[in-house]
Amino acid sequence: MPTLAHTSAPPPLLFAALGTLVFLNVYAPQSLLPTLAREFHAGPARVGGVIGATMLAMAVASPLAGILADAAGRRRTVTAAFALLTLPALLATQAHTLDALNAARFAQGLLIPGVMVALTALIGEELTGPARTRALTAYVTGTVLGGFLGRFLAGLIAAQWHWPAVFWFLAAAALTGTLLARRLPPEQAFTPRRDPRAVLKGLRAHLHNPPLLATCAVGFLILFTLVGTFNTLTLRLAAPPYDLNTAQTGAVFAVYLLGVIITPVAAPFLAARGPRTGLLTAAATSSAGLLLTLAAPLPLVITGVAAAACGVFLAQAAALNAVQRHVTDARSLASGLYHLAYYGGAAAASLAAGHAFERGGWTAVTPLVLGSMLLAALTGTLGWRAPRTNSNPPTT
């Protein structure tokens, strides 16, 4: 069956734009946490639920999104998910309690995997060779950019107006994503999988794939590190002696843009050194950065957070590199399983890091996230084996 690589592949910029627009929704409220804590009189653990609710929903919905995309089609799933994302964003603008806001954020999380899982599966199946590499690189770059812009723009918008305006912005972003998703060309290589027995067969195969399971565990731990760090970082920087406002804390998230550099640089490094070396390098980099954040001067804190983020990005690239040659069938389901673990780690971190911050501030959070990163390195080193065959990564 022909693929888009043999006809007219869509421009990589389209995949970058879609990745940016969907990831605006994921982390945007992170720079708003101090404001939400004051408005709703909530502690760090409870206000962290604004991020955790979305992450939990993303974890739960990811395998289901994979099954849906394998049955209904990837282009259709991406377009529908973007269209539906406008609704919870609009509901969030009318939230008058933290529980209502969390409910809207949970609904957002249920829909986001419909874009991520289906879009990466579409790239893996419809494109080949350099076209696939360019599309995946563009998509990953877009997700990193979206992760930064969501936090940064949310801080600016909230400082200028008020936090509900952020969700009006997210609704507009979802609508834009819907229009752009319609520009994806019709699928040519897609074969629907609607037989429950085929789904169960694919699930059994994935659950008996040790490198995939190890990568899921690594994904859980590295996103636990990232979200645990950034959730509580905003609370630390909003308090004395820093007293940063939402725009200023949003600007601190510029360190997230380092992922735009790390992602393409990591590919040749991992090809030459392998995922184990990549993961160990990532853990060392993140660990050094996290220890540096224990210093008081703001420049040192930001430098430490930047190093920690770089380590997480490299670890993510290493994890995907490790599993990509071990998944040969039911790719959307494999992607969904990976996201289940990955965003499950984020949901757990939102709660655990919040409680740690309540108990002992930043000095209690640091050993928690540091231990998570070191455990990720140990898990990957022990769990990854030589590849059996060649295939596509589950997704980022």
Buried (B, 14 or more C-beta within 10 A) or exposed (E): EEBBBEEEBBEBEBBBBBBBBBBBBBBBBBBBBBBBBEBBEBEBBBBBBBBBBBBBBBBBBBBBBBBBBBBBBBBBBBBBBBBBBBBBBBBBBEBEEBEEBBBBBBBBBBBBBBBBBBBBBBBBBBBBEEBBBBBBBBBBBBBBBBBBBBBBBBBBBBBEEEBBBBBBBBBBBBBBBBEBBEEBBEBEBBEEBEEEEBBEBBBEBBEEBEBBBBBBBBBBBBBBBBBBBBBBBBBBBBEEEBEBBBBBBBBBBEBBBBBBEBBEEBBEBBEEEBBBBBBBBBBBBBBEBBBBBEEEEEEEBBBBBBBBBBBBBBBBBBBBBBBBBBBBEBBBBBBBBBBBBBBBBBBBBBBBBBBBBBEEBBEBBBBBBBBBBBBBBBBBBEBBEEBEEEBBBBBB
